[in-house]
Amino acid sequence: MRGLAVAACLLAAPVAADTCPAAPDHTAALEALISEAQDAPDRSAGMAVSDRMWALWADAPDARAQALLDEGMERRQSYDYDAAMTAFESLVAYCPDYAGGYNQRAFIAYLRGDFEAALPDLDRALALQPQHVAALTGKALTLVALDRNGEAALALRAALAMNPWLSERALLPVLEHDEDAL
């Protein structure tokens, strides 16, 4: 309940505070982490790098955006997808140039089985942050759910090029079998 109160207060902020600042530029840090993931000696080391990538993607532009992101993620973890979607929709409306909001909103759409709705958000997240490995992996999984396995293989292969330790890599042999369907 505390999280909802925080989000309500932040949403009621003065009009002057309704401008979301630019998202933090983590490009150099992500490039370094991608290189580190590519060079990781084993799965454990690779997954540790993935966790550090997630920390960057979850770094919202300001306190208001961070509260909305955190609220949505808390609601998602408790399976309250409606409240999570509300938080992520507010985040995207407030910070339309923050890839993390689109990725999280897409994840809720995916969890609800609304795969067609997830794709535009994943594409927007990737347009804003091409190194968003999680959004690229989410796109691959969404395409699988839509039975578009050839496209899914391409997306997954691109994600694995950045981080070869993704657990979804186990899907690649099955997807590659269907890749000729493009």
C-alpha positions in Angstrom: 0.0 0.0 0.0 2.9 2.3 0.7 4.1 2.1 -2.9 0.7 3.1 -4.2 0.7 6.2 -1.8 4.2 7.1 -3.1 3.1 6.8 -6.7 -0.1 8.8 -6.0 2.0 11.6 -4.4 4.4 11.6 -7.3 1.6 11.7 -9.8 0.1 14.7 -8.0 3.4 16.7 -8.3 3.2 20.2 -9.6 2.9 20.7 -13.4 6.4 22.1 -13.6 7.7 18.6 -12.5 5.8 16.9 -15.3 8.8 17.0 -17.6 10.8 13.8 -17.4 14.6 14.4 -17.7 16.6 12.4 -20.2 17.3 8.9 -19.2 20.8 8.3 -17.8 23.2 7.5 -20.6 24.6 4.1 -19.8 25.9 3.4 -23.3 29.6 3.1 -22.3 28.8 1.0 -19.2 26.6 -1.3 -21.3 29.2 -1.7 -24.0 31.7 -2.6 -21.3 29.3 -5.1 -19.7 28.5 -6.6 -23.1 32.2 -7.1 -23.7 32.5 -8.6 -20.2 29.6 -11.0 -20.9 31.1 -12.1 -24.2 34.4 -12.9 -22.4 32.9 -14.4 -19.3 34.5 -17.8 -18.6 31.3 -19.6 -17.4 27.6 -19.2 -16.9 27.9 -18.0 -13.3 30.2 -15.1 -14.4 27.9 -14.4 -17.4 24.8 -14.2 -15.2 26.5 -11.9 -12.8 27.2 -9.5 -15.7 23.5 -9.8 -16.7 22.5 -8.7 -13.2 24.7 -5.6 -13.6 23.1 -4.9 -16.9 19.6 -5.0 -15.3 20.8 -2.5 -12.7 21.5 -0.1 -15.5 18.2 -0.7 -17.3 16.3 -0.2 -14.0 18.0 3.2 -13.4 15.1 5.6 -14.2 15.5 9.2 -15.2 14.4 10.7 -11.9 12.8 9.9 -8.5 9.2 10.1 -9.9 10.1 7.7 -12.8 12.0 5.4 -10.4 9.0 5.3 -8.0 6.7 4.3 -10.9 9.1 1.7 -12.2 9.6 0.2 -8.7 5.8 0.3 -8.1 5.1 -1.5 -11.3 7.8 -4.1 -10.7 6.5 -4.7 -7.1 2.9 -5.1 -8.4 4.2 -7.5 -11.1 6.0 -9.6 -8.6 2.8 -9.9 -6.6 0.9 -10.9 -9.8 -1.2 -7.7 -9.7 -0.9 -7.1 -13.5 -3.5 -4.4 -13.6 -1.8 -2.2 -11.1 1.6 -3.0 -12.7 0.3 -2.0 -16.1 -1.1 1.2 -14.6 2.3 2.1 -13.2 4.1 1.3 -16.4 1.6 3.2 -18.5 2.1 6.2 -16.2 5.9 5.8 -16.6 5.7 5.7 -20.4 3.4 8.7 -20.4 5.8 10.6 -18.1 9.1 9.4 -19.7 8.4 8.6 -23.3 12.1 8.4 -24.0 12.9 5.9 -21.3 13.4 2.4 -22.7 12.8 0.7 -19.4 9.2 1.8 -19.2 8.4 0.3 -22.6 10.2 -3.0 -21.8 8.3 -3.4 -18.5 5.0 -2.6 -20.1 5.7 -5.1 -22.8 6.5 -7.7 -20.2 3.1 -7.2 -18.6 1.4 -7.5 -22.0 3.4 -10.7 -22.5 2.4 -12.1 -19.1 -1.2 -11.4 -19.9 -0.9 -13.2 -23.2 -1.3 -10.0 -25.3 1.7 -10.7 -27.5 0.7 -8.3 -30.3 0.6 -5.5 -27.8 4.0 -6.4 -26.5 5.9 -6.1 -29.8 5.5 -2.3 -30.4 6.7 -1.6 -26.9 9.7 -3.9 -27.4 10.5 -2.3 -30.7 10.3 1.2 -29.0 12.6 0.1 -26.2 15.1 -1.2 -28.7 14.9 2.0 -30.8 15.7 4.0 -27.7 18.3 1.6 -26.4 19.6 -0.9 -29.0 21.8 -2.6 -26.3 18.8 -3.5 -24.2 19.5 -7.3 -24.3 16.4 -8.0 -22.1 14.1 -6.2 -24.6 15.7 -8.1 -27.4 15.2 -11.4 -25.6 11.7 -10.5 -24.7 11.1 -9.8 -28.4 12.3 -13.2 -29.3 10.1 -14.9 -26.7 7.1 -12.8 -27.9 7.7 -13.8 -31.5 7.9 -17.5 -30.4 4.5 -17.0 -28.7 3.2 -15.6 -32.0 4.6 -18.7 -33.8 7.0 -16.5 -35.7 10.0 -18.7 -35.0 12.2 -17.6 -37.8 12.0 -13.9 -36.7 12.4 -15.1 -33.1 15.7 -16.9 -34.0 17.1 -13.7 -35.5 16.2 -11.7 -32.4 17.5 -14.3 -30.0 20.7 -14.6 -32.0 21.2 -10.8 -31.8 20.7 -11.0 -28.0 23.1 -13.9 -27.6 25.7 -12.0 -29.6 25.7 -9.4 -26.8 25.3 -11.9 -24.0 25.9 -15.5 -24.8 24.9 -16.6 -21.3 21.2 -16.0 -21.5 19.1 -19.0 -20.4 16.9 -18.5 -23.5 19.8 -19.7 -25.6 18.5 -23.3 -25.2 15.6 -22.2 -27.6 17.9 -21.4 -30.4 18.3 -24.9 -32.0 14.5 -25.3 -32.1 14.1 -21.8 -33.6 16.9 -22.2 -36.1 15.0 -25.2 -37.5 12.1 -23.0 -38.3 14.2 -20.0 -39.5 13.8 -20.9 -43.2 10.1 -20.0 -42.8 11.1 -16.3 -43.2 
